[in-house]
């Protein structure tokens, strides 16, 4: 069956590959990945209980595991998607567009420090606030448009969601009371 000096490999290795585009610098340290591009730099450490390895080989990022279980394969796909989002963020960035909609009581929206201030929502005397997460930029254009931009997809999306949720009206029929701030467009590009 086996002779002396013969090597039997049982390693069933599975890998995911992410191409690194030109102009992007990638550093890998264990499960910590740093990606630098024309718009900035993003760093993320992937914490997992699975036996997953990340390497930089030539112009590619290689995510691999030996004898993967279903959970390991799922985690590898998640890591690949996060790395692709990081690459897109440092090259193109992310942009969300929100619209301010009101019928009777005109809302005033402004940015103060790391918060978005919403005044006069449904005629309320107190202001409503939404947190700006991370290095996200929020710009109010005119009376009815808010632009949220940044390089980290999660931070930009969470900031837009915070603004949208700040104008949630409890115990109101959303088909009748359509006052609020709503996400109307999201995508790449600052």
C-alpha positions in Angstrom: 0.0 0.0 0.0 2.5 2.6 1.1 6.2 2.4 0.5 8.9 4.0 2.5 9.3 7.6 1.3 5.9 7.9 -0.3 3.8 10.9 0.7 0.0 10.7 0.9 -1.8 14.1 0.9 -5.2 14.1 2.5 -5.5 17.9 2.3 -8.8 18.7 0.6 -8.1 22.4 0.2 -10.8 24.9 -0.9 -10.0 28.4 -1.9 -11.6 31.7 -2.9 -9.7 34.2 -5.0 -10.1 38.0 -5.1 -8.3 39.9 -7.9 -6.5 43.0 -6.8 -6.9 45.8 -9.4 -4.1 48.2 -10.4 -3.4 51.1 -8.1 -4.5 49.1 -5.0 -2.1 48.1 -2.2 -3.0 45.2 0.0 -1.4 44.0 3.2 -2.4 40.8 4.9 -1.4 39.9 8.5 -3.1 36.7 9.5 -6.8 37.5 9.3 -6.2 41.3 9.3 -6.5 42.9 5.8 -5.5 46.5 5.0 -6.4 47.9 1.6 -5.2 51.3 0.4 -6.4 53.0 -2.7 -6.9 56.5 -4.3 -9.8 57.4 -1.9 -8.3 56.2 1.3 -7.4 53.2 3.4 -9.6 50.5 5.1 -8.5 47.9 7.6 -10.6 45.0 8.8 -9.8 42.0 11.1 -12.0 39.0 10.4 -12.7 37.2 13.7 -13.9 33.6 13.2 -13.8 30.3 15.0 -13.3 28.5 11.7 -9.8 27.5 10.4 -9.6 30.0 7.6 -6.3 31.5 6.2 -5.8 34.6 4.1 -2.7 35.1 1.9 -1.6 37.6 -0.7 -0.2 35.7 -3.7 1.0 37.8 -6.7 -1.9 40.1 -7.6 -4.6 38.1 -5.8 -6.0 37.6 -2.3 -6.4 33.9 -1.5 -8.8 32.8 1.2 -8.4 29.1 1.9 -9.2 26.3 4.3 -8.5 22.6 4.6 -11.3 20.1 5.0 -14.0 22.8 5.2 -17.4 22.3 6.7 -20.5 24.1 5.5 -20.0 26.9 8.1 -16.4 27.4 6.9 -17.4 27.7 3.3 -20.1 30.2 4.2 -17.5 32.2 6.2 -15.1 32.2 3.3 -17.7 33.6 1.0 -18.5 36.3 3.6 -14.9 37.3 3.9 -14.5 37.4 0.1 -17.6 39.7 -0.2 -16.2 42.0 2.5 -12.8 42.3 0.8 -14.5 43.1 -2.6 -16.6 45.8 -0.8 -13.4 47.2 0.7 -11.7 47.3 -2.8 -14.8 49.0 -4.3 -14.8 51.5 -1.4 -11.2 52.6 -1.8 -11.5 52.9 -5.6 -15.0 54.3 -6.2 -16.6 54.9 -2.8 -20.3 54.5 -1.8 -23.1 57.0 -2.1 -26.7 57.0 -0.7 -29.3 59.6 -1.7 -32.2 60.3 0.6 -35.3 62.4 0.0 -37.1 64.6 2.6 -40.8 64.3 2.2 -43.5 66.3 4.0 -47.0 67.4 3.5 -48.0 69.9 6.2 -45.1 70.7 8.4 -41.9 71.6 6.5 -38.9 69.8 8.0 -35.5 71.4 8.4 -32.5 69.1 8.1 -28.9 70.2 9.0 -25.6 68.6 10.0 -24.1 69.5 13.4 -20.8 67.8 14.2 -21.4 64.0 14.0 -25.2 64.2 14.1 -27.9 65.0 11.6 -30.5 67.3 13.2 -34.2 67.1 12.0 -36.4 70.0 13.1 -40.2 70.3 13.0 -40.9 66.7 12.0 -44.7 66.4 12.1 -44.8 69.7 13.9 -42.9 68.4 16.9 -41.2 71.0 19.1 -38.3 68.8 20.0 -35.6 67.9 17.5 -34.8 64.5 16.3 -31.2 63.3 15.9 -29.4 60.7 13.8 -25.8 59.6 14.4 -23.2 59.8 11.6 -21.1 56.7 11.8 -17.3 56.7 11.2 -15.8 58.9 8.5 -19.0 59.2 6.5 -19.8 62.6 5.0 -23.4 63.9 5.0 -24.4 66.8 2.8 -27.8 68.5 2.7 -28.6 69.8 -0.8 -31.6 72.2 -1.0 -34.6 71.4 1.1 -35.3 67.9 0.0 -32.1 66.0 -0.7 -29.5 64.4 1.6 -26.3 62.8 0.2 -24.4 60.3 2.3 -20.9 59.3 1.0 -17.9 57.4 2.2 -15.5 54.6 1.5 -16.8 52.1 4.1 -20.0 50.5 2.9 -21.2 49.5 6.3 -20.7 53.0 7.8 -22.4 54.7 4.9 -25.3 52.3 5.0 -25.7 52.6 8.7 -25.6 56.4 8.6 -28.3 56.4 5.9 -30.4 54.0 7.9 -30.0 56.1 11.1 -31.3 59.2 9.2 -34.3 57.2 7.8 -35.1 55.7 11.2 -35.0 59.0 13.0 -38.2 60.1 11.1 -40.1 56.9 11.9 -43.6 57.8 13.0 -45.1 55.4 15.5 -48.8 54.4 15.4 -49.3 56.0 12.0 -50.5 54.4 8.8 -47.5 54.7 6.3 -49.9 54.8 3.4 -51.5 58.0 4.7 -48.7 59.7 6.7 -45.8 59.7 4.3 -43.8 62.4 6.1 -40.2 61.3 6.6 -36.8 60.9 5.1 -36.4 57.9 2.8 -33.5 56.2 1.0 -34.2 56.5 -2.8 -30.9 55.5 -4.3 -27.8 53.7 -3.2 -24.7 52.6 -5.1 -21.1 53.1 -5.9 -19.3 56.4 -6.6 -18.8 59.5 -4.6 
